Amino acid sequence: MNPLSEFRREKDRFFATDRQSPLTSEQKRGFGGLNYFPENPELRLEVVTEEFAKKDTIQMQTSTGGVQTYTRYGRFTFTVDKQQAELTLYVSRSGFFLPFADSLAGSETYGAGRYLEPEPLGGGKFLVDFNLAYNPYCAYNDQWTCPLTPPENRLKVPIRAGERVFHGEETEAGADLRAEGYDR
């Protein structure tokens, strides 16, 4: 099993069994695993981030009507499906944060966007692995509050990597969980 498959399997196990899972007890009973795009090595990127000279502090709206504070750190460009795209990287007390919504938002991906925590590599470079893109917890349960993707990070290109929209249907990983006795 490759590292991404193992990561996804462990995440499905967490969602199915852990008390800190965003799923309700009812959702856990019918949970068959999260939906993922197939691994896409072309969307595992090392990007050079152009750090902003002036790092503005912004208030991101949340799914429950509040705000959370982030600092605009820098911007990077990349190519997907032969189209250039650009995203802004944010930072908070908990580290680097990359909320984004792609052109599939609302159909194949969560409408409010997905998240990543890019890994700093030094020298202005970051590892941005869209295969690890995940839905915020508010995608599963309205009791959670999540920052909404700012307009500057809404892409016109599809990002076919990471988590897909949640519908609750059985997945291969979910079938594996059931076979191991995690059949809620």
Secondary structure as GFF3:
##gff-version 3
##sequence-region A 1 184
A	DSSP	alpha_helix	3	17	.	.	.	ID=ss1
A	DSSP	alpha_helix	25	29	.	.	.	ID=ss2
A	DSSP	three_ten_helix	41	43	.	.	.	ID=ss3
A	DSSP	beta_strand	44	48	.	.	.	ID=ss4
A	DSSP	beta_strand	50	51	.	.	.	ID=ss5
A	DSSP	beta_strand	57	61	.	.	.	ID=ss6
A	DSSP	beta_strand	67	80	.	.	.	ID=ss7
A	DSSP	beta_strand	83	92	.	.	.	ID=ss8
A	DSSP	beta_strand	95	100	.	.	.	ID=ss9
A	DSSP	beta_strand	114	116	.	.	.	ID=ss10
A	DSSP	beta_strand	119	122	.	.	.	ID=ss11
A	DSSP	beta_strand	125	129	.	.	.	ID=ss12
A	DSSP	three_ten_helix	130	132	.	.	.	ID=ss13
A	DSSP	three_ten_helix	137	139	.	.	.	ID=ss14
A	DSSP	three_ten_helix	151	153	.	.	.	ID=ss15
A	DSSP	alpha_helix	172	179	.	.	.	ID=ss16
###
